[in-house]
């Protein structure tokens, strides 16, 4: 038995030595890139697939099965003029090949190197929709003046049927009468507001912000399925753990995106029958680990 083990050890060593000789190669030079993420705000269709279709493999993220009211992480995309298409994901249709090639949109856009973008599928896909499905591409110009005690916040209004809205960001999570000036006033559908600073909440508990939406000048809140950012508290960094973005962590930058309700009887999730807000962190925080 010892002889067998010894021979096996020598055999393994010879394999390793053989592999050790093959160390030459060519370093991959990363091409100039932008950073993108994709949001599905189309409220009357099944999940969508986002693809680059211009023949480039490197720097061409493909996002599959993106459900209404979800978003993808940021990924690198080769800079320059790029062709994109949106397709129906076939998972709800027994993965039919005929469905997989059903095309919603075909467009091109020029992405600048070192810039970041949020790409939103906006509107509705059905015939006769007041606002037809289209892509809106926002350049995410992150604020440079957010301090260690502040959070940068903007809103994207992705609910075209809601009209212009006022957005109130309030420190009480309990529903209460709306008073005072809105935090963001008269935000139009399809528009991304500028970033503004809000005070980071105290750490170690559950304190966050409550978001309320009204028609411009009104004090009557629009019903929302979710308007409290409990899922984005964040984690303060330590020597052994890097920070996570959230409303309790200074220098966090967040987009609050307003989604419409799903259309009853469509392929969009049936439970999402009330408008809602989703909170997207817009950048990674500086490392704190040594």
C-alpha positions in Angstrom: 0.0 0.0 0.0 2.8 2.4 0.8 4.4 1.7 -2.6 1.1 2.5 -4.4 0.7 5.8 -2.5 4.4 6.7 -3.2 3.9 6.0 -6.9 0.7 8.0 -6.9 2.4 10.9 -5.2 5.2 10.9 -7.8 2.6 10.7 -10.6 0.8 13.7 -9.2 4.1 15.6 -8.8 5.0 14.9 -12.4 1.7 16.4 -13.5 2.2 19.5 -11.4 5.7 19.9 -12.8 4.4 19.5 -16.3 1.8 22.2 -15.7 4.4 24.5 -14.1 6.2 24.8 -17.5 3.1 26.3 -19.2 3.3 29.8 -17.6 3.6 31.9 -20.7 0.7 33.9 -22.2 -0.5 37.3 -23.2 -2.1 39.7 -20.8 -5.6 40.6 -21.7 -6.0 44.4 -22.3 -9.4 45.5 -21.1 -11.1 47.7 -23.6 -12.5 51.2 -22.6 -15.7 50.5 -20.9 -18.8 52.1 -19.4 -20.9 50.5 -16.7 -24.6 49.7 -17.2 -27.5 48.2 -15.3 -31.0 47.3 -16.6 -34.4 47.9 -15.0 -37.7 46.3 -16.2 -40.6 48.8 -15.6 -42.9 47.3 -18.3 -46.1 46.5 -16.4 -48.0 44.2 -18.9 -45.7 41.5 -20.1 -43.7 38.5 -19.1 -40.0 38.8 -18.0 -37.6 40.3 -20.5 -34.2 39.5 -22.0 -31.7 42.3 -22.7 -29.0 41.5 -25.2 -26.3 43.3 -27.2 -26.5 42.1 -30.8 -23.6 43.8 -32.5 -21.3 40.9 -32.7 -19.1 41.9 -29.8 -18.5 39.2 -27.1 -16.2 41.0 -24.7 -18.0 43.8 -22.8 -21.5 42.7 -23.8 -23.4 41.7 -20.7 -26.6 39.8 -21.4 -29.5 40.0 -18.9 -32.0 37.2 -19.0 -35.4 36.7 -17.3 -35.6 40.2 -15.8 -39.0 40.4 -14.1 -41.1 43.5 -13.8 -40.0 45.7 -10.9 -36.5 44.2 -10.7 -33.1 45.5 -11.8 -29.7 44.0 -12.6 -26.3 44.8 -11.0 -23.9 47.1 -12.8 -21.6 45.4 -15.4 -18.9 46.6 -17.8 -19.9 47.3 -21.4 -17.6 48.1 -24.2 -17.7 51.8 -25.0 -18.9 53.1 -28.3 -22.1 52.8 -30.4 -23.8 49.6 -29.4 -26.9 47.8 -30.7 -29.3 46.4 -28.1 -32.5 44.3 -28.4 -35.1 43.4 -25.9 -36.8 40.0 -26.2 -39.6 38.1 -24.5 -38.1 35.5 -22.1 -39.6 32.1 -23.0 -39.7 30.6 -19.5 -43.4 31.1 -19.1 -44.1 29.6 -22.6 -42.4 26.2 -22.1 -39.1 27.7 -23.3 -40.5 28.0 -26.8 -37.9 28.9 -29.4 -40.6 30.9 -31.3 -41.2 33.0 -28.2 -37.5 33.5 -27.5 -37.1 35.4 -30.7 -40.0 37.7 -30.1 -38.5 41.2 -30.2 -39.8 44.1 -28.3 -37.2 46.8 -29.1 -34.1 47.3 -31.3 -32.0 50.4 -30.7 -28.5 51.8 -30.6 -26.8 54.0 -28.2 -23.3 55.5 -27.8 -21.8 54.6 -24.4 -18.9 56.8 -23.2 -15.9 55.2 -21.5 -15.8 55.5 -17.7 -19.5 56.6 -17.6 -22.3 54.7 -15.9 -25.8 54.3 -17.1 -29.2 53.0 -15.9 -31.3 51.5 -18.8 -35.0 51.4 -18.1 -37.6 49.5 -20.1 -40.4 52.0 -19.7 -44.1 52.0 -20.7 -46.4 49.2 -21.8 -46.0 46.6 -24.5 -49.7 45.9 -25.5 -51.3 47.3 -28.6 -53.0 50.6 -27.9 -51.0 51.5 -24.8 -50.9 55.2 -24.1 -47.1 55.0 -23.6 -45.5 52.3 -25.7 -42.5 50.3 -24.4 -39.3 52.1 -25.1 -35.8 52.3 -23.5 -34.8 55.3 -21.5 -31.1 55.5 -20.8 -30.0 57.7 -17.9 -26.4 58.8 -17.4 -25.7 58.3 -13.7 -23.8 61.4 -12.8 -22.9 60.6 -9.1 -22.8 63.6 -6.7 -19.3 64.6 -5.7 -20.2 66.5 -2.5 -21.9 63.9 -0.3 -20.3 63.8 3.1 -19.7 61.1 5.7 -23.0 62.1 7.4 -25.1 62.3 4.2 -26.8 60.0 1.7 -27.2 61.1 -2.0 -30.7 60.5 -3.2 -32.5 60.9 -6.6 -35.7 59.6 -8.0 -36.6 58.1 -11.4 -40.3 58.3 -12.3 -41.0 55.1 -14.3 -44.8 55.1 -13.9 -46.1 57.0 -17.0 -49.8 56.8 -16.0 -49.2 58.6 -12.7 -48.5 62.0 -14.2 -46.1 64.4 -12.5 -45.6 63.7 -8.8 -44.2 65.4 -5.6 -41.9 63.1 -3.5 -41.7 63.5 0.2 -38.8 61.9 2.1 -39.7 61.7 5.8 -37.9 60.5 8.9 -41.0 59.0 10.5 -41.9 55.5 9.1 -45.4 55.9 10.5 -48.1 57.2 8.1 -48.9 60.8 9.0 -50.4 63.9 7.4 -48.2 65.4 4.7 -47.1 68.9 5.4 -44.4 71.3 4.2 -42.5 71.4 0.9 -41.8 68.2 -1.0 -38.3 66.9 -1.1 -38.5 66.5 -4.9 -41.1 68.6 -6.6 -43.1 68.0 -9.8 -41.1 65.0 -11.1 -42.3 64.1 -14.6 -42.8 60.6 -15.9 -39.6 59.3 -17.5 -37.5 61.9 -15.7 -34.6 61.3 -13.3 -34.3 64.1 -10.7 -31.0 65.6 -9.7 -29.3 64.1 -6.6 -29.8 65.9 -3.3 -28.3 65.2 0.1 -30.3 63.8 3.0 -29.0 63.0 6.5 -27.8 59.5 7.0 -29.9 57.8 9.7 -28.6 56.6 13.0 -26.9 53.2 12.8 -27.6 50.0 14.8 -31.4 50.0 14.6 -34.1 50.0 12.0 -34.4 53.7 11.3 -34.7 54.6 7.7 -36.9 56.9 5.6 -40.5 56.9 4.5 -41.3 58.0 1.0 -44.7 59.4 0.0 -45.9 60.5 -3.4 -48.6 63.0 -4.2 -49.9 64.8 -7.2 -48.1 68.2 -7.5 -49.3 70.6 -4.7 -51.5 67.9 -3.1 -51.2 66.5 0.4 -53.0 63.3 -0.4 -50.6 60.4 -0.6 -50.8 58.0 -3.5 -51.2 54.4 -2.3 -47.9 52.5 -2.5 -47.1 48.8 -1.9 -43.7 49.7 -0.6 -42.5 53.1 0.5 -40.1 52.4 3.4 -36.5 51.5 2.7 -36.2 48.8 5.3 -34.1 46.6 2.9 -31.4 49.2 2.4 -30.2 50.1 5.9 -26.6 49.3 5.0 -23.6 48.2 7.1 -20.9 50.5 8.4 -17.4 49.3 7.4 -14.9 47.9 9.9 -11.3 46.7 9.7 -12.7 43.2 9.0 -15.7 44.0 6.9 -16.2 46.3 4.0 -19.2 48.7 4.2 -22.5 48.1 2.4 -24.5 51.0 1.0 -27.6 52.0 2.8 -29.5 54.9 4.4 -27.6 54.4 7.7 -24.2 54.6 6.0 -22.7 58.0 5.0 -21.6 58.6 1.4 -24.2 56.1 0.1 -25.8 57.1 -3.2 -29.3 55.8 -3.9 -31.9 55.9 -6.7 -35.6 55.6 -5.6 -37.4 54.3 -8.7 -41.2 54.7 -8.9 -42.9 51.7 -10.6 -46.5 51.5 -11.8 -48.9 48.8 -10.9 -49.1 45.7 -13.1 -52.0 45.5 -15.5 -54.6 42.9 -14.5 -54.8 39.9 -16.8 -51.3 40.5 -18.3 -48.2 38.4 -17.9 -46.7 40.8 -15.4 -46.9 39.5 -11.8 -50.5 39.6 -10.7 -49.7 40.5 -7.1 -48.2 43.8 -8.1 -51.4 45.7 -8.4 -50.4 48.8 -6.5 -47.6 51.3 -7.5 -44.4 51.0 -5.5 -40.9 52.3 -5.0 -37.7 50.3 -5.3 -34.4 51.5 -3.9 -31.2 50.9 -6.0 -27.7 51.6 -4.6 -25.8 53.5 -7.2 -22.1 52.9 -6.2 -19.9 50.7 -4.1 -18.4 52.3 -0.9 -14.7 52.6 -0.3 -13.0 49.5 1.1 -12.3 49.5 4.9 -10.5 46.2 5.1 -6.7 46.4 5.4 
